[in-house]
Amino acid sequence: MKEVIVKETDLQRTAEEGMDAFVRVFTEAIHTAIGGELNAENMAELNADQITLLGYEMLRDEVMTGGFIQLIHNRYGDFIFRNPFDKAMRNWGLVELHHMIAKAHRLFMKYHEEIERDYTQEEFDALYEKFPGFDPYDDDFVEYEERFTEQVAHYIDENISTFAKIE
């Protein structure tokens, strides 16, 4: 297992900055430990909670900037929809997010091959019109993102030693 280290001073600083900063300290420390990006080789060097946290970061970043269609187009759909990520979210206390992912899973299975193709920017933009079924999930995620991130931060705080060594 890779040793993930978070400095106590960074945790103290994030106390003033909020939940996003608290979560980011851990995701950045995990990225540093694995050399920058999660891949098949370094995934085995992390525990399930660390991998799940990077999955949440991926989900949040993609959906907040371009919705589930962007997440799927950028090839993150398999990680979110074909792994027990939604169950991990439920286990972390994010029941609403678990349900959202489970519902969006049906659309992923039906349309992912078409969404994952290479497109010009114009063609990609047209996917939002072509697949409006993702809109409610995009809207709900944006509406509840702050709560989801707060719940993730709470889970990290309650299980801090599974995420990093504090120095």
Backbone as JSON Lines, residues from 0, in Angstrom:
{"i":0,"aa":"M","n":[0.83,-1.2,0.0],"ca":[0.0,0.0,0.0],"c":[0.87,1.25,0.0]}
{"i":1,"aa":"K","n":[0.45,2.21,-0.78],"ca":[1.14,3.5,-0.81],"c":[0.84,4.25,0.48]}
{"i":2,"aa":"E","n":[1.87,4.9,0.99],"ca":[1.64,5.74,2.17],"c":[1.16,7.11,1.7]}
{"i":3,"aa":"V","n":[0.0,7.49,2.17],"ca":[-0.59,8.78,1.85],"c":[-0.44,9.64,3.1]}
{"i":4,"aa":"I","n":[0.16,10.81,2.92],"ca":[0.45,11.66,4.07],"c":[-0.25,13.0,3.91]}
{"i":5,"aa":"V","n":[-0.92,13.43,4.98],"ca":[-1.54,14.74,5.04],"c":[-0.93,15.46,6.24]}
{"i":6,"aa":"K","n":[-0.53,16.68,6.02],"ca":[0.07,17.47,7.1],"c":[-1.01,18.04,8.01]}
{"i":7,"aa":"E","n":[-0.75,17.99,9.29],"ca":[-1.67,18.55,10.29],"c":[-1.94,20.02,10.0]}
{"i":8,"aa":"T","n":[-0.91,20.76,9.57],"ca":[-1.1,22.18,9.27],"c":[-2.08,22.38,8.12]}
{"i":9,"aa":"D","n":[-2.06,21.47,7.15],"ca":[-3.03,21.56,6.04],"c":[-4.45,21.33,6.53]}
{"i":10,"aa":"L","n":[-4.6,20.38,7.46],"ca":[-5.94,20.13,8.02],"c":[-6.43,21.35,8.8]}
{"i":11,"aa":"Q","n":[-5.56,21.96,9.56],"ca":[-5.94,23.15,10.33],"c":[-6.36,24.28,9.4]}
{"i":12,"aa":"R","n":[-5.61,24.44,8.31],"ca":[-5.95,25.49,7.33],"c":[-7.32,25.24,6.71]}
{"i":13,"aa":"T","n":[-7.62,23.99,6.41],"ca":[-8.91,23.69,5.75],"c":[-10.09,23.89,6.68]}
{"i":14,"aa":"A","n":[-9.85,23.86,7.98],"ca":[-10.95,24.09,8.92],"c":[-11.59,25.45,8.69]}
{"i":15,"aa":"E","n":[-10.79,26.39,8.24],"ca":[-11.31,27.74,7.97],"c":[-11.87,27.85,6.55]}
{"i":16,"aa":"E","n":[-11.38,27.01,5.65],"ca":[-11.75,27.13,4.24],"c":[-13.01,26.36,3.86]}
{"i":17,"aa":"G","n":[-13.37,25.35,4.63],"ca":[-14.6,24.62,4.35],"c":[-14.4,23.19,3.89]}
{"i":18,"aa":"M","n":[-15.53,22.55,3.62],"ca":[-15.56,21.12,3.3],"c":[-14.83,20.78,2.0]}
{"i":19,"aa":"D","n":[-14.98,21.62,0.99],"ca":[-14.29,21.36,-0.28],"c":[-12.79,21.29,-0.07]}
{"i":20,"aa":"A","n":[-12.26,22.23,0.68],"ca":[-10.82,22.27,0.94],"c":[-10.38,21.05,1.75]}
{"i":21,"aa":"F","n":[-11.19,20.65,2.71],"ca":[-10.87,19.48,3.53],"c":[-10.77,18.23,2.65]}
{"i":22,"aa":"V","n":[-11.74,18.03,1.8],"ca":[-11.74,16.87,0.9],"c":[-10.56,16.96,-0.07]}
{"i":23,"aa":"R","n":[-10.31,18.15,-0.58],"ca":[-9.23,18.34,-1.55],"c":[-7.86,18.0,-0.96]}
{"i":24,"aa":"V","n":[-7.64,18.28,0.32],"ca":[-6.36,17.93,0.95],"c":[-6.11,16.43,0.84]}
{"i":25,"aa":"F","n":[-7.15,15.65,1.02],"ca":[-7.0,14.19,0.94],"c":[-6.86,13.71,-0.5]}
{"i":26,"aa":"T","n":[-7.66,14.27,-1.41],"ca":[-7.52,13.82,-2.81],"c":[-6.16,14.21,-3.36]}
{"i":27,"aa":"E","n":[-5.67,15.39,-3.03],"ca":[-4.35,15.8,-3.49],"c":[-3.25,14.91,-2.92]}
{"i":28,"aa":"A","n":[-3.37,14.54,-1.65],"ca":[-2.38,13.66,-1.02],"c":[-2.38,12.28,-1.68]}
{"i":29,"aa":"I","n":[-3.55,11.79,-2.02],"ca":[-3.64,10.49,-2.7],"c":[-3.03,10.58,-4.09]}
{"i":30,"aa":"H","n":[-3.36,11.64,-4.82],"ca":[-2.78,11.83,-6.15],"c":[-1.25,11.91,-6.07]}
{"i":31,"aa":"T","n":[-0.75,12.63,-5.09],"ca":[0.7,12.74,-4.92],"c":[1.32,11.37,-4.68]}
{"i":32,"aa":"A","n":[0.68,10.57,-3.84],"ca":[1.22,9.25,-3.5],"c":[1.28,8.32,-4.71]}
{"i":33,"aa":"I","n":[0.35,8.48,-5.64],"ca":[0.3,7.56,-6.79],"c":[0.89,8.17,-8.06]}
{"i":34,"aa":"G","n":[1.48,9.33,-7.93],"ca":[2.14,9.92,-9.09],"c":[1.25,10.74,-9.99]}
{"i":35,"aa":"G","n":[0.11,11.15,-9.49],"ca":[-0.72,12.1,-10.24],"c":[-2.06,11.61,-10.72]}
{"i":36,"aa":"E","n":[-2.14,10.4,-11.25],"ca":[-3.41,9.95,-11.83],"c":[-3.68,8.49,-11.5]}
{"i":37,"aa":"L","n":[-4.92,8.21,-11.18],"ca":[-5.33,6.83,-10.89],"c":[-5.33,6.01,-12.18]}
{"i":38,"aa":"N","n":[-4.71,4.84,-12.13],"ca":[-4.73,3.94,-13.27],"c":[-4.75,2.5,-12.76]}
{"i":39,"aa":"A","n":[-4.83,1.56,-13.65],"ca":[-4.94,0.14,-13.27],"c":[-3.74,-0.32,-12.45]}
{"i":40,"aa":"E","n":[-2.57,0.2,-12.76],"ca":[-1.36,-0.23,-12.06],"c":[-1.31,0.26,-10.63]}
{"i":41,"aa":"N","n":[-1.61,1.55,-10.42],"ca":[-1.48,2.07,-9.06],"c":[-2.74,1.9,-8.21]}
{"i":42,"aa":"M","n":[-3.82,1.49,-8.83],"ca":[-5.06,1.28,-8.07],"c":[-4.86,0.22,-6.98]}
{"i":43,"aa":"A","n":[-4.05,-0.78,-7.25],"ca":[-3.79,-1.84,-6.28],"c":[-3.0,-1.33,-5.07]}
{"i":44,"aa":"E","n":[-2.42,-0.15,-5.2],"ca":[-1.63,0.43,-4.11],"c":[-2.47,1.25,-3.14]}
{"i":45,"aa":"L","n":[-3.76,1.36,-3.43],"ca":[-4.68,2.13,-2.59],"c":[-5.71,1.21,-1.97]}
{"i":46,"aa":"N","n":[-6.31,1.67,-0.88],"ca":[-7.4,0.9,-0.29],"c":[-8.73,1.35,-0.91]}
{"i":47,"aa":"A","n":[-9.77,0.62,-0.6],"ca":[-11.09,0.88,-1.22],"c":[-11.59,2.29,-0.94]}
{"i":48,"aa":"D","n":[-11.4,2.79,0.27],"ca":[-11.87,4.14,0.58],"c":[-11.11,5.2,-0.21]}
{"i":49,"aa":"Q","n":[-9.82,5.02,-0.37],"ca":[-9.03,5.98,-1.15],"c":[-9.46,5.98,-2.61]}
{"i":50,"aa":"I","n":[-9.69,4.81,-3.17],"ca":[-10.16,4.7,-4.55],"c":[-11.54,5.33,-4.69]}
{"i":51,"aa":"T","n":[-12.41,5.07,-3.74],"ca":[-13.75,5.64,-3.77],"c":[-13.7,7.16,-3.69]}
{"i":52,"aa":"L","n":[-12.82,7.69,-2.87],"ca":[-12.69,9.14,-2.78],"c":[-12.26,9.75,-4.11]}
{"i":53,"aa":"L","n":[-11.31,9.11,-4.78],"ca":[-10.91,9.61,-6.1],"c":[-12.06,9.47,-7.1]}
{"i":54,"aa":"G","n":[-12.86,8.43,-6.95],"ca":[-14.04,8.27,-7.79],"c":[-15.04,9.4,-7.56]}
{"i":55,"aa":"Y","n":[-15.24,9.77,-6.3],"ca":[-16.15,10.88,-6.01],"c":[-15.61,12.18,-6.62]}
{"i":56,"aa":"E","n":[-14.32,12.4,-6.49],"ca":[-13.71,13.59,-7.07],"c":[-13.95,13.63,-8.58]}
{"i":57,"aa":"M","n":[-13.73,12.51,-9.23],"ca":[-13.92,12.38,-10.68],"c":[-15.39,12.67,-11.03]}
{"i":58,"aa":"L","n":[-16.3,12.04,-10.33],"ca":[-17.72,12.24,-10.57],"c":[-18.09,13.71,-10.39]}
{"i":59,"aa":"R","n":[-17.7,14.27,-9.26],"ca":[-18.05,15.67,-8.96],"c":[-17.49,16.61,-10.02]}
{"i":60,"aa":"D","n":[-16.22,16.47,-10.35],"ca":[-15.6,17.38,-11.3],"c":[-16.24,17.28,-12.68]}
{"i":61,"aa":"E","n":[-16.48,16.07,-13.15],"ca":[-17.07,15.89,-14.47],"c":[-18.52,16.37,-14.53]}
{"i":62,"aa":"V","n":[-19.33,15.98,-13.56],"ca":[-20.75,16.33,-13.6],"c":[-20.95,17.83,-13.37]}
{"i":63,"aa":"M","n":[-20.13,18.43,-12.52],"ca":[-20.28,19.86,-12.27],"c":[-19.89,20.7,-13.48]}
{"i":64,"aa":"T","n":[-19.01,20.18,-14.34],"ca":[-18.61,20.97,-15.51],"c":[-19.36,20.59,-16.78]}
{"i":65,"aa":"G","n":[-19.81,19.34,-16.88],"ca":[-20.45,18.95,-18.14],"c":[-21.49,17.86,-18.01]}
{"i":66,"aa":"G","n":[-21.9,17.56,-16.8],"ca":[-22.95,16.58,-16.61],"c":[-22.5,15.15,-16.81]}
{"i":67,"aa":"F","n":[-23.46,14.25,-16.69],"ca":[-23.17,12.82,-16.86],"c":[-22.73,12.49,-18.28]}
{"i":68,"aa":"I","n":[-23.22,13.25,-19.26],"ca":[-22.79,13.0,-20.63],"c":[-21.29,13.24,-20.77]}
{"i":69,"aa":"Q","n":[-20.78,14.31,-20.19],"ca":[-19.33,14.56,-20.23],"c":[-18.58,13.46,-19.49]}
{"i":70,"aa":"L","n":[-19.08,13.06,-18.33],"ca":[-18.45,11.99,-17.55],"c":[-18.31,10.72,-18.4]}
{"i":71,"aa":"I","n":[-19.39,10.37,-19.08],"ca":[-19.39,9.15,-19.9],"c":[-18.49,9.34,-21.13]}
{"i":72,"aa":"H","n":[-18.61,10.47,-21.78],"ca":[-17.8,10.74,-22.97],"c":[-16.3,10.69,-22.65]}
{"i":73,"aa":"N","n":[-15.93,11.16,-21.48],"ca":[-14.52,11.17,-21.08],"c":[-14.07,9.84,-20.5]}
{"i":74,"aa":"R","n":[-14.92,8.82,-20.67],"ca":[-14.59,7.42,-20.34],"c":[-14.48,7.14,-18.83]}
{"i":75,"aa":"Y","n":[-15.21,7.89,-18.04],"ca":[-15.26,7.6,-16.61],"c":[-16.5,6.8,-16.23]}
{"i":76,"aa":"G","n":[-17.37,6.56,-17.19],"ca":[-18.61,5.84,-16.92],"c":[-18.39,4.45,-16.38]}
{"i":77,"aa":"D","n":[-17.42,3.73,-16.94],"ca":[-17.16,2.38,-16.45],"c":[-16.81,2.39,-14.97]}
{"i":78,"aa":"F","n":[-15.97,3.33,-14.57],"ca":[-15.56,3.4,-13.16],"c":[-16.76,3.66,-12.25]}
{"i":79,"aa":"I","n":[-17.63,4.56,-12.66],"ca":[-18.78,4.94,-11.82],"c":[-19.89,3.91,-11.89]}
{"i":80,"aa":"F","n":[-20.19,3.41,-13.09],"ca":[-21.38,2.58,-13.28],"c":[-21.12,1.07,-13.3]}
{"i":81,"aa":"R","n":[-19.91,0.64,-13.54],"ca":[-19.64,-0.8,-13.62],"c":[-18.85,-1.33,-12.43]}
{"i":82,"aa":"N","n":[-18.68,-0.52,-11.44],"ca":[-18.01,-0.9,-10.2],"c":[-18.99,-0.66,-9.06]}
{"i":83,"aa":"P","n":[-18.67,-1.12,-7.88],"ca":[-19.6,-0.91,-6.75],"c":[-19.51,0.5,-6.16]}
{"i":84,"aa":"F","n":[-19.21,1.49,-7.01],"ca":[-19.08,2.86,-6.53],"c":[-20.37,3.35,-5.86]}
{"i":85,"aa":"D","n":[-21.52,3.09,-6.48],"ca":[-22.78,3.56,-5.89],"c":[-23.02,2.92,-4.52]}
{"i":86,"aa":"K","n":[-22.64,1.67,-4.37],"ca":[-22.8,1.0,-3.07],"c":[-21.85,1.59,-2.04]}
{"i":87,"aa":"A","n":[-20.66,1.95,-2.46],"ca":[-19.72,2.62,-1.55],"c":[-20.3,3.96,-1.09]}
{"i":88,"aa":"M","n":[-20.92,4.68,-2.0],"ca":[-21.53,5.95,-1.63],"c":[-22.65,5.73,-0.6]}
{"i":89,"aa":"R","n":[-23.43,4.7,-0.81],"ca":[-24.48,4.37,0.17],"c":[-23.85,4.04,1.51]}
{"i":90,"aa":"N","n":[-22.78,3.25,1.51],"ca":[-22.12,2.88,2.76],"c":[-21.5,4.08,3.46]}
{"i":91,"aa":"W","n":[-21.13,5.09,2.69],"ca":[-20.58,6.31,3.27],"c":[-21.68,7.24,3.78]}
{"i":92,"aa":"G","n":[-22.93,6.89,3.55],"ca":[-24.05,7.71,4.01],"c":[-24.66,8.59,2.94]}
{"i":93,"aa":"L","n":[-24.2,8.49,1.71],"ca":[-24.72,9.3,0.62],"c":[-25.8,8.52,-0.13]}
{"i":94,"aa":"V","n":[-26.9,8.3,0.54],"ca":[-27.98,7.46,0.01],"c":[-28.59,8.09,-1.24]}
{"i":95,"aa":"E","n":[-28.79,9.41,-1.23],"ca":[-29.37,10.07,-2.41],"c":[-28.47,9.92,-3.63]}
{"i":96,"aa":"L","n":[-27.17,10.04,-3.43],"ca":[-26.24,9.88,-4.54],"c":[-26.25,8.44,-5.04]}
{"i":97,"aa":"H","n":[-26.32,7.5,-4.13],"ca":[-26.43,6.08,-4.5],"c":[-27.63,5.87,-5.43]}
{"i":98,"aa":"H","n":[-28.79,6.41,-5.04],"ca":[-29.99,6.26,-5.86],"c":[-29.85,6.95,-7.22]}
{"i":99,"aa":"M","n":[-29.23,8.13,-7.22],"ca":[-29.05,8.87,-8.46],"c":[-28.18,8.07,-9.44]}
{"i":100,"aa":"I","n":[-27.09,7.53,-8.95],"ca":[-26.19,6.74,-9.8],"c":[-26.89,5.48,-10.3]}
{"i":101,"aa":"A","n":[-27.64,4.84,-9.42],"ca":[-28.36,3.63,-9.82],"c":[-29.38,3.92,-10.92]}
{"i":102,"aa":"K","n":[-30.06,5.06,-10.83],"ca":[-31.03,5.42,-11.87],"c":[-30.34,5.81,-13.17]}
{"i":103,"aa":"A","n":[-29.26,6.58,-13.07],"ca":[-28.53,7.0,-14.27],"c":[-27.83,5.81,-14.93]}
{"i":104,"aa":"H","n":[-27.61,4.75,-14.17],"ca":[-26.96,3.54,-14.69],"c":[-27.72,2.97,-15.89]}
{"i":105,"aa":"R","n":[-29.04,2.99,-15.81],"ca":[-29.85,2.47,-16.92],"c":[-29.56,3.23,-18.21]}
{"i":106,"aa":"L","n":[-29.48,4.55,-18.11],"ca":[-29.18,5.37,-19.28],"c":[-27.76,5.12,-19.77]}
{"i":107,"aa":"F","n":[-26.84,4.97,-18.85],"ca":[-25.45,4.66,-19.22],"c":[-25.41,3.38,-20.04]}
{"i":108,"aa":"M","n":[-26.06,2.33,-19.55],"ca":[-26.03,1.04,-20.24],"c":[-26.64,1.14,-21.63]}
{"i":109,"aa":"K","n":[-27.65,1.95,-21.76],"ca":[-28.36,2.07,-23.03],"c":[-27.59,2.91,-24.05]}
{"i":110,"aa":"Y","n":[-26.9,3.97,-23.59],"ca":[-26.35,4.95,-24.52],"c":[-24.83,5.12,-24.48]}
{"i":111,"aa":"H","n":[-24.14,4.45,-23.59],"ca":[-22.72,4.76,-23.41],"c":[-21.89,4.59,-24.67]}
{"i":112,"aa":"E","n":[-22.16,3.57,-25.48],"ca":[-21.34,3.36,-26.67],"c":[-21.42,4.56,-27.62]}
{"i":113,"aa":"E","n":[-22.61,5.09,-27.77],"ca":[-22.76,6.24,-28.65],"c":[-22.13,7.5,-28.03]}
{"i":114,"aa":"I","n":[-22.3,7.69,-26.74],"ca":[-21.75,8.88,-26.07],"c":[-20.22,8.84,-26.04]}
{"i":115,"aa":"E","n":[-19.64,7.67,-25.96],"ca":[-18.18,7.53,-25.85],"c":[-17.44,7.74,-27.17]}
{"i":116,"aa":"R","n":[-18.14,7.81,-28.27],"ca":[-17.48,7.99,-29.58],"c":[-16.76,9.33,-29.64]}
{"i":117,"aa":"D","n":[-15.85,9.44,-30.6],"ca":[-15.17,10.71,-30.85],"c":[-16.1,11.64,-31.62]}
{"i":118,"aa":"Y","n":[-16.13,12.89,-31.2],"ca":[-16.99,13.89,-31.81],"c":[-16.25,15.21,-31.96]}
{"i":119,"aa":"T","n":[-16.73,16.01,-32.9],"ca":[-16.32,17.42,-32.92],"c":[-17.02,18.08,-31.74]}
{"i":120,"aa":"Q","n":[-16.61,19.28,-31.39],"ca":[-17.26,19.98,-30.28],"c":[-18.75,20.18,-30.56]}
{"i":121,"aa":"E","n":[-19.07,20.52,-31.78],"ca":[-20.47,20.74,-32.16],"c":[-21.29,19.44,-32.01]}
{"i":122,"aa":"E","n":[-20.73,18.34,-32.47],"ca":[-21.41,17.05,-32.35],"c":[-21.56,16.64,-30.88]}
{"i":123,"aa":"F","n":[-20.5,16.89,-30.1],"ca":[-20.58,16.58,-28.67],"c":[-21.68,17.41,-28.01]}
{"i":124,"aa":"D","n":[-21.72,18.7,-28.29],"ca":[-22.74,19.57,-27.7],"c":[-24.15,19.09,-28.04]}
{"i":125,"aa":"A","n":[-24.32,18.51,-29.21],"ca":[-25.63,18.02,-29.63],"c":[-26.08,16.81,-28.81]}
{"i":126,"aa":"L","n":[-25.14,16.14,-28.15],"ca":[-25.52,14.98,-27.33],"c":[-26.46,15.36,-26.19]}
{"i":127,"aa":"Y","n":[-26.33,16.58,-25.69],"ca":[-27.2,17.03,-24.6],"c":[-28.66,17.1,-25.05]}
{"i":128,"aa":"E","n":[-28.86,17.49,-26.32],"ca":[-30.21,17.51,-26.89],"c":[-30.7,16.1,-27.19]}
{"i":129,"aa":"K","n":[-29.78,15.25,-27.61],"ca":[-30.14,13.9,-28.02],"c":[-30.48,13.0,-26.83]}
{"i":130,"aa":"F","n":[-29.85,13.27,-25.68],"ca":[-30.04,12.42,-24.5],"c":[-30.51,13.24,-23.3]}
{"i":131,"aa":"P","n":[-31.72,13.81,-23.38],"ca":[-32.2,14.66,-22.29],"c":[-32.53,13.88,-21.01]}
{"i":132,"aa":"G","n":[-32.51,12.57,-21.08],"ca":[-32.8,11.77,-19.89],"c":[-31.78,11.97,-18.78]}
{"i":133,"aa":"F","n":[-30.59,12.46,-19.13],"ca":[-29.57,12.72,-18.12],"c":[-29.81,14.04,-17.38]}
{"i":134,"aa":"D","n":[-30.61,14.93,-17.96],"ca":[-30.81,16.27,-17.39],"c":[-31.24,16.27,-15.92]}
{"i":135,"aa":"P","n":[-32.23,15.46,-15.54],"ca":[-32.64,15.49,-14.13],"c":[-31.51,15.09,-13.17]}
{"i":136,"aa":"Y","n":[-30.67,14.16,-13.6],"ca":[-29.56,13.72,-12.75],"c":[-28.48,14.8,-12.66]}
{"i":137,"aa":"D","n":[-28.24,15.46,-13.78],"ca":[-27.3,16.59,-13.77],"c":[-27.8,17.68,-12.83]}
{"i":138,"aa":"D","n":[-29.07,18.04,-12.98],"ca":[-29.65,19.1,-12.16],"c":[-29.62,18.74,-10.68]}
{"i":139,"aa":"D","n":[-30.0,17.51,-10.36],"ca":[-30.0,17.08,-8.96],"c":[-28.6,17.06,-8.38]}
{"i":140,"aa":"F","n":[-27.63,16.6,-9.17],"ca":[-26.27,16.57,-8.65],"c":[-25.79,17.99,-8.34]}
{"i":141,"aa":"V","n":[-26.01,18.91,-9.25],"ca":[-25.58,20.29,-9.02],"c":[-26.29,20.86,-7.78]}
{"i":142,"aa":"E","n":[-27.57,20.57,-7.65],"ca":[-28.32,21.08,-6.51],"c":[-27.8,20.52,-5.18]}
{"i":143,"aa":"Y","n":[-27.42,19.25,-5.16],"ca":[-27.04,18.6,-3.91],"c":[-25.54,18.42,-3.73]}
{"i":144,"aa":"E","n":[-24.73,18.92,-4.65],"ca":[-23.28,18.71,-4.59],"c":[-22.69,19.16,-3.26]}
{"i":145,"aa":"E","n":[-23.1,20.29,-2.78],"ca":[-22.55,20.8,-1.52],"c":[-22.84,19.83,-0.37]}
{"i":146,"aa":"R","n":[-24.05,19.31,-0.33],"ca":[-24.42,18.34,0.7],"c":[-23.63,17.05,0.53]}
{"i":147,"aa":"F","n":[-23.5,16.59,-0.73],"ca":[-22.72,15.37,-0.98],"c":[-21.28,15.53,-0.5]}
{"i":148,"aa":"T","n":[-20.68,16.67,-0.84],"ca":[-19.29,16.9,-0.44],"c":[-19.16,17.0,1.07]}
{"i":149,"aa":"E","n":[-20.15,17.59,1.7],"ca":[-20.15,17.65,3.17],"c":[-20.23,16.24,3.77]}
{"i":150,"aa":"Q","n":[-21.05,15.39,3.19],"ca":[-21.16,14.01,3.67],"c":[-19.86,13.24,3.44]}
{"i":151,"aa":"V","n":[-19.2,13.47,2.31],"ca":[-17.91,12.84,2.04],"c":[-16.9,13.31,3.08]}
{"i":152,"aa":"A","n":[-16.87,14.61,3.33],"ca":[-15.93,15.16,4.33],"c":[-16.19,14.55,5.7]}
{"i":153,"aa":"H","n":[-17.44,14.4,6.05],"ca":[-17.79,13.79,7.34],"c":[-17.28,12.35,7.4]}
{"i":154,"aa":"Y","n":[-17.48,11.6,6.32],"ca":[-17.0,10.22,6.29],"c":[-15.48,10.17,6.43]}
{"i":155,"aa":"I","n":[-14.78,11.03,5.72],"ca":[-13.32,11.08,5.84],"c":[-12.93,11.37,7.28]}
{"i":156,"aa":"D","n":[-13.56,12.38,7.86],"ca":[-13.23,12.78,9.23],"c":[-13.45,11.65,10.22]}
{"i":157,"aa":"E","n":[-14.5,10.88,10.02],"ca":[-14.82,9.77,10.93],"c":[-13.91,8.56,10.71]}
{"i":158,"aa":"N","n":[-13.26,8.5,9.56],"ca":[-12.42,7.34,9.19],"c":[-11.05,7.81,8.68]}
{"i":159,"aa":"I","n":[-10.54,8.84,9.26],"ca":[-9.38,9.54,8.73],"c":[-8.17,8.64,8.5]}
{"i":160,"aa":"S","n":[-7.97,7.66,9.36],"ca":[-6.78,6.81,9.24],"c":[-6.85,5.88,8.03]}
{"i":161,"aa":"T","n":[-8.03,5.66,7.48],"ca":[-8.11,4.84,6.27],"c":[-7.73,5.62,5.02]}
{"i":162,"aa":"F","n":[-7.7,6.95,5.14],"ca":[-7.4,7.81,3.99],"c":[-5.94,8.26,3.97]}
{"i":163,"aa":"A","n":[-5.4,8.55,5.14],"ca":[-4.03,9.1,5.18],"c":[-3.45,9.02,6.58]}
{"i":164,"aa":"K","n":[-2.15,9.12,6.61],"ca":[-1.41,9.28,7.87],"c":[-1.28,10.78,8.09]}
{"i":165,"aa":"I","n":[-1.61,11.23,9.27],"ca":[-1.53,12.66,9.59],"c":[-0.2,12.94,10.27]}
{"i":166,"aa":"E","n":[0.55,13.89,9.71],"ca":[1.85,14.25,10.3],"c":[1.85,15.71,10.7]}
